[in-house]
Amino acid sequence: MKNAAEPKAAKAARASKAAQPGRLPAMGASLRAQTLLVLLAGDEMAGVESIFDGRKVTLNTVVRALTRKYGWPIERHDFPTNTADGRAAWASVYSLPQEVIAAALEAGGRDWIDGMRAIGAAKSNRRGGR
């Protein structure tokens, strides 16, 4: 009977760990912070997001860093799609589970989001003033 209980305990431990938010990136202008800001808002992201325009880094690279370095349990969903030239391809959409978003917001995420938005607004104002 002890062996039968171990998989349940391992599953419960994995489930509780998955619901825990990761660490928040400190640099507000980084792609990691901008990506996490979108995910914490409950939105999904695909590799065609505008914050990656003109950048050499891909969304997959940023998500991998948020998962491995910062501990965020980001979910990936792949689906078939067509390219502009008619070929078939696979696309990925990334999101955070709702329970992770709720836990992150309760653990100081709201203040972090407000700070990141203030940094973005200040950066926009500086660009507009040039």
TORGUFI-334502 format. One record per residue: residue number from 1; y negated, x, z negated of N, C-alpha, C, O in turn. Coordinates in steps of 0.2 Angstrom, whole numbers. Layout:
BEGIN
{NUM {Y X Z} {Y X Z} {Y X Z} {Y X Z}},
...
//
This chain:
BEGIN
{1 {6 4 0} {0 0 0} {-6 4 0} {-11 2 3}},
{2 {-6 10 -3} {-12 14 -3} {-14 16 4} {-20 17 5}},
{3 {-9 18 8} {-11 20 15} {-14 14 19} {-19 15 23}},
{4 {-12 8 17} {-15 2 21} {-23 1 19} {-27 -1 23}},
{5 {-25 3 13} {-31 2 10} {-36 8 13} {-42 7 14}},
{6 {-33 14 14} {-37 19 17} {-41 18 23} {-47 19 24}},
{7 {-38 15 28} {-42 14 34} {-47 9 33} {-52 9 36}},
{8 {-46 4 29} {-51 -1 27} {-57 2 24} {-63 1 25}},
{9 {-56 7 19} {-61 11 16} {-65 15 21} {-71 16 21}},
{10 {-61 18 25} {-64 23 30} {-69 18 35} {-74 21 37}},
{11 {-66 13 37} {-70 8 41} {-77 6 38} {-82 5 41}},
{12 {-76 4 31} {-82 2 27} {-87 7 27} {-93 6 27}},
{13 {-84 14 26} {-89 19 25} {-93 21 31} {-99 22 31}},
{14 {-89 20 37} {-92 21 44} {-97 15 45} {-103 17 47}},
{15 {-96 9 43} {-100 4 44} {-107 5 40} {-112 3 42}},
{16 {-106 7 34} {-112 8 29} {-116 13 32} {-122 13 31}},
{17 {-113 19 34} {-116 24 37} {-120 23 43} {-126 25 44}},
{18 {-117 18 47} {-120 16 54} {-127 12 52} {-131 12 56}},
{19 {-127 9 47} {-133 5 45} {-138 9 42} {-144 6 41}},
{20 {-137 15 41} {-143 19 38} {-147 22 43} {-145 25 48}},
{21 {-154 22 42} {-158 25 47} {-158 32 46} {-156 35 41}},
{22 {-160 36 51} {-160 43 51} {-167 45 49} {-171 42 46}},
{23 {-168 52 50} {-175 55 48} {-180 53 53} {-178 52 59}},
{24 {-186 53 51} {-192 51 56} {-195 58 59} {-196 62 55}},
{25 {-196 59 65} {-199 65 68} {-206 65 65} {-210 60 65}},
{26 {-208 71 64} {-215 72 61} {-220 72 67} {-226 70 65}},
{27 {-219 75 72} {-224 76 78} {-225 69 82} {-220 67 85}},
{28 {-231 66 81} {-232 60 84} {-232 60 92} {-231 55 95}},
{29 {-234 65 95} {-235 66 102} {-228 67 105} {-228 68 111}},
{30 {-223 69 102} {-217 71 105} {-213 65 108} {-214 59 106}},
{31 {-209 67 113} {-205 62 116} {-200 59 111} {-198 53 112}},
{32 {-198 63 106} {-193 60 101} {-196 54 97} {-193 49 96}},
{33 {-202 56 95} {-206 51 91} {-208 45 95} {-207 39 93}},
{34 {-210 46 101} {-212 40 106} {-205 36 107} {-206 30 107}},
{35 {-200 39 108} {-194 35 110} {-191 31 104} {-190 25 104}},
{36 {-192 34 98} {-190 31 92} {-194 25 90} {-192 20 88}},
{37 {-201 26 92} {-206 21 91} {-204 14 95} {-204 9 92}},
{38 {-202 15 101} {-199 10 105} {-193 7 102} {-192 0 102}},
{39 {-188 11 100} {-182 8 98} {-183 5 91} {-180 -1 90}},
{40 {-187 7 87} {-189 4 80} {-192 -3 81} {-192 -7 77}},
{41 {-195 -4 87} {-199 -10 88} {-194 -15 91} {-195 -21 92}},
{42 {-187 -13 91} {-182 -18 93} {-181 -18 101} {-177 -23 103}},
{43 {-184 -14 104} {-184 -14 112} {-178 -9 114} {-176 -5 110}},
{44 {-176 -11 120} {-171 -6 123} {-174 -2 127} {-180 -3 130}},
{45 {-171 4 129} {-174 9 133} {-169 11 138} {-163 12 137}},
{46 {-171 12 145} {-167 15 150} {-171 21 152} {-177 22 151}},
{47 {-167 25 156} {-170 31 159} {-176 31 163} {-179 36 165}},
{48 {-178 25 165} {-184 24 169} {-191 23 166} {-196 21 169}},
{49 {-191 24 159} {-197 22 155} {-203 26 157} {-202 32 159}},
{50 {-208 23 156} {-214 27 159} {-216 33 155} {-220 37 157}},
{51 {-214 34 148} {-216 39 144} {-212 46 147} {-214 51 145}},
{52 {-208 45 152} {-204 51 154} {-207 53 161} {-204 57 164}},
{53 {-212 49 164} {-215 51 170} {-217 58 170} {-221 60 166}},
{54 {-216 62 175} {-218 68 176} {-215 73 171} {-218 79 170}},
{55 {-210 72 167} {-207 76 162} {-200 78 165} {-197 75 169}},
{56 {-198 84 163} {-192 87 165} {-186 85 161} {-180 86 162}},
{57 {-188 82 155} {-183 80 150} {-181 73 152} {-185 69 154}},
{58 {-174 72 150} {-172 65 152} {-171 61 145} {-171 64 140}},
{59 {-171 54 146} {-170 50 140} {-163 52 136} {-163 52 130}},
{60 {-158 53 140} {-152 55 137} {-153 61 132} {-150 61 127}},
{61 {-156 66 134} {-158 72 130} {-161 70 124} {-159 73 119}},
{62 {-166 66 124} {-170 64 118} {-166 60 114} {-166 61 108}},
{63 {-162 55 116} {-157 51 112} {-152 56 109} {-151 55 103}},
{64 {-149 61 112} {-145 65 109} {-148 69 103} {-145 70 98}},
{65 {-154 71 104} {-157 75 99} {-159 70 93} {-158 72 87}},
{66 {-161 64 94} {-162 59 89} {-155 57 85} {-155 56 79}},
{67 {-150 57 89} {-143 56 86} {-141 62 82} {-139 61 76}},
{68 {-141 68 85} {-138 74 81} {-142 77 76} {-140 78 71}},
{69 {-149 78 78} {-153 81 73} {-156 77 68} {-157 79 62}},
{70 {-158 71 70} {-161 66 65} {-157 61 62} {-159 57 57}},
{71 {-150 60 65} {-146 56 62} {-146 48 63} {-144 44 60}},
{72 {-150 46 69} {-150 39 71} {-144 37 74} {-142 40 79}},
{73 {-141 31 72} {-136 28 76} {-137 24 82} {-137 18 82}},
{74 {-140 28 87} {-142 24 93} {-136 22 97} {-131 26 98}},
{75 {-136 16 99} {-131 13 104} {-132 14 111} {-138 13 113}},
{76 {-127 15 115} {-128 16 122} {-123 11 126} {-118 10 124}},
{77 {-126 7 130} {-123 3 134} {-124 4 142} {-129 5 144}},
{78 {-118 6 145} {-118 8 152} {-117 1 156} {-113 -3 154}},
{79 {-120 1 162} {-118 -5 167} {-119 -2 174} {-123 3 175}},
{80 {-116 -5 179} {-116 -3 186} {-123 -6 189} {-125 -11 187}},
{81 {-126 -2 193} {-132 -4 197} {-132 -1 204} {-127 3 205}},
{82 {-136 -3 208} {-137 0 214} {-143 4 215} {-148 3 212}},
{83 {-143 10 219} {-149 14 220} {-153 12 225} {-151 7 229}},
{84 {-159 14 226} {-163 12 232} {-160 13 239} {-162 9 243}},
{85 {-156 18 239} {-153 19 246} {-146 16 247} {-142 17 251}},
{86 {-144 11 242} {-138 7 243} {-132 9 239} {-127 6 239}},
{87 {-132 15 237} {-126 18 233} {-125 14 226} {-130 12 223}},
{88 {-119 14 224} {-118 12 217} {-119 17 212} {-117 23 214}},
{89 {-121 16 206} {-122 21 201} {-121 17 194} {-121 11 194}},
{90 {-121 21 189} {-121 19 182} {-128 20 179} {-131 25 180}},
{91 {-130 15 175} {-136 16 171} {-135 15 164} {-130 11 162}},
{92 {-139 18 160} {-138 17 153} {-144 14 149} {-150 15 151}},
{93 {-143 10 144} {-148 7 140} {-146 9 133} {-141 8 131}},
{94 {-152 11 129} {-151 13 123} {-155 8 118} {-160 5 120}},
{95 {-152 7 112} {-155 3 107} {-152 5 100} {-148 8 99}},
{96 {-156 2 95} {-154 3 88} {-151 -4 86} {-154 -9 87}},
{97 {-146 -4 82} {-144 -10 78} {-149 -13 74} {-153 -10 71}},
{98 {-149 -20 74} {-155 -23 70} {-154 -21 62} {-160 -21 59}},
{99 {-148 -20 60} {-148 -19 52} {-151 -12 51} {-154 -10 46}},
{100 {-151 -7 56} {-153 0 55} {-161 -1 56} {-165 2 52}},
{101 {-164 -5 60} {-171 -6 61} {-174 -9 54} {-179 -7 52}},
{102 {-170 -14 52} {-172 -17 45} {-172 -12 40} {-177 -12 36}},
{103 {-167 -8 39} {-167 -3 34} {-172 2 35} {-175 5 30}},
{104 {-173 4 41} {-179 9 42} {-186 7 40} {-190 11 37}},
{105 {-187 1 42} {-193 -2 41} {-195 -3 33} {-200 -2 31}},
{106 {-189 -4 29} {-190 -5 22} {-190 2 19} {-193 2 13}},
{107 {-188 7 22} {-188 14 19} {-194 18 21} {-194 24 21}},
{108 {-199 15 23} {-206 18 25} {-207 19 32} {-212 22 34}},
{109 {-203 15 36} {-204 16 43} {-210 12 46} {-213 14 51}},
{110 {-212 7 42} {-218 4 44} {-224 8 44} {-228 8 49}},
{111 {-225 12 39} {-230 17 38} {-230 22 44} {-235 24 46}},
{112 {-224 24 45} {-223 29 50} {-225 26 57} {-228 30 61}},
{113 {-223 20 59} {-225 17 65} {-233 16 65} {-236 18 70}},
{114 {-236 14 60} {-243 14 60} {-246 20 61} {-251 21 65}},
{115 {-244 26 58} {-246 32 59} {-245 35 66} {-250 38 69}},
{116 {-240 33 69} {-238 35 76} {-243 31 81} {-245 34 86}},
{117 {-244 25 80} {-249 21 84} {-256 24 83} {-260 24 88}},
{118 {-258 26 77} {-265 29 76} {-265 35 80} {-271 37 83}},
{119 {-260 39 80} {-260 46 84} {-261 44 91} {-265 47 94}},
{120 {-257 39 93} {-258 37 101} {-264 35 102} {-267 36 108}},
{121 {-267 31 98} {-274 28 99} {-279 34 100} {-284 34 104}},
{122 {-279 38 95} {-284 44 95} {-283 48 101} {-288 51 104}},
{123 {-277 49 103} {-275 53 109} {-278 50 115} {-281 53 120}},
{124 {-278 43 116} {-280 39 121} {-288 40 121} {-291 40 126}},
{125 {-291 39 115} {-298 40 115} {-301 47 117} {-306 47 120}},
{126 {-297 52 115} {-299 59 117} {-299 59 125} {-303 62 128}},
{127 {-294 56 128} {-293 57 135} {-299 53 139} {-302 55 144}},
{128 {-301 47 136} {-306 43 139} {-313 46 138} {-317 44 142}},
{129 {-314 50 133} {-320 53 132} {-322 59 136} {-327 62 136}},
{130 {-317 62 140} {-318 68 144} {-321 66 150} {-323 71 154}},
//
